[in-house]
Amino acid sequence: MPQSVISTSSTTTHSTSGETRVLIAEDSATIRYHLTMLINATPGIKVIGEAKNGEEAVAMVEALQPDVVSMDINMPLMDGLEATRRIMETHPTPVVVVSGLVEKDVELSMMAIEAGALAVVEKPPDRRDPLYEEKQRQLVRTLMAMANVSVVRRSASRPEEIKKPITANLASRTQRPEIIVIGASAGGPSALNHILSHLPADLSVPVVIVQHMPPEFMNGLARWLGKNSRLRVTVALDNLPLHAGTVYLAPGAAHLAIARNHHGLVAKLQHEQGAHRHQPSVDVLFHSVAQVCGARAVGIILTGMGDDGASGLLALRQAGARTFAQDRHTATVFGMPGAALAYGAVEKEVALAELPSVMMKALL
């Protein structure tokens, strides 16, 4: 598994004008044109170069020193996955994968995150897409946010040691937690990968996750996380019973809530977006768990833009649940954890490396 890409000291330098400087790596001239027009029409961000393949992208990162790279996956001569690896080895720079939705692209996008990319967003959609405008805004917001993330050099020859999963001695407790719920957005896949890879196979509760990501990427995310974890990772289905030692991801096109029947906890999908900006929404998950499980829950907010999950985490804390947030030093984007802190929803800020241990202790 890879070294962490997050550092407390930046290796990139923004232009003196304060604008975010973007390098586009994309083999389609049409998409390059569309991305350039979209980015340059937004105040505070501009395109400084266009690469038609991965080889050009690696060379242009060295020559132009952009603040962030918009990286396609399928390109000639060198694909986006290999280009991301080379960039992280030679000139560490924030990389956002701007990917198509075909299965091969999704799989390679997950591998690019493992290689050091910070986020994955969908390529500009067809104008007939009902979320066309919002998806375009989300792409630009992600590029601007990721440009401020510090990344560090990765070595191709020194993989991270696979550590023994964290265990904990059982202790007496009147009501132990029966579920762990996690919310994440930008930068979340890498954080989730770290956490899940350090949890034991005999975890005593289910883990339920809302990760903001296009729905077409969720099965690929589940496969990638499962490959690196001792836990089973799957995408939640409506009315699916929740089992200990299994990780359930919100499907991406619906809200995921938790209910209880005579068999125990079950997943409930809600397809109406309602008043929530995101679908799935972390708040929907957290509020449902606060109502159903009360104090018998552990809630965690990870890296991400915006404030989704803040009110839900507060509801969990008020219900007596344990609540934690990824700390400002290790969160790729401190928006969601910071909002939860401002709400008074966070029991404790925790560094990413310590979160698995803190989670296990909270289950006692």
Sequence and secondary structure as in RCSB ss.txt:
>XXXX:A:sequence
MPQSVISTSSTTTHSTSGETRVLIAEDSATIRYHLTMLINATPGIKVIGEAKNGEEAVAMVEALQPDVVSMDINM
PLMDGLEATRRIMETHPTPVVVVSGLVEKDVELSMMAIEAGALAVVEKPPDRRDPLYEEKQRQLVRTLMAMANVS
VVRRSASRPEEIKKPITANLASRTQRPEIIVIGASAGGPSALNHILSHLPADLSVPVVIVQHMPPEFMNGLARWL
GKNSRLRVTVALDNLPLHAGTVYLAPGAAHLAIARNHHGLVAKLQHEQGAHRHQPSVDVLFHSVAQVCGARAVGI
ILTGMGDDGASGLLALRQAGARTFAQDRHTATVFGMPGAALAYGAVEKEVALAELPSVMMKALL
>XXXX:A:secstr
       SS      TT  EEEEEE S HHHHHHHHHHHHTSTTEEEEEEESSHHHHHHHHHHH  SEEEE SS 
SSS HHHHHHHHHHHS   EEEEE SSHHHHHHHHHHHHHT  EEEE    TTSTTHHHHHHHHHHHHHHHTT  
     TT                SS    EEEEE TTHHHHHHHHHHTS TT SS EEEEE   GGGHHHHHHHH
HHT SSEEEE  TT B  TTEEEE  SSSEEEEEEETTEEEEEEE   TT SSSS HHHHHHHHHHHHTTS EEE
E S SS TTHHHHHHHHHTT EEEEE TTT SS HHHHHHHHTT  SEEE GGGHHHHHHHHT 
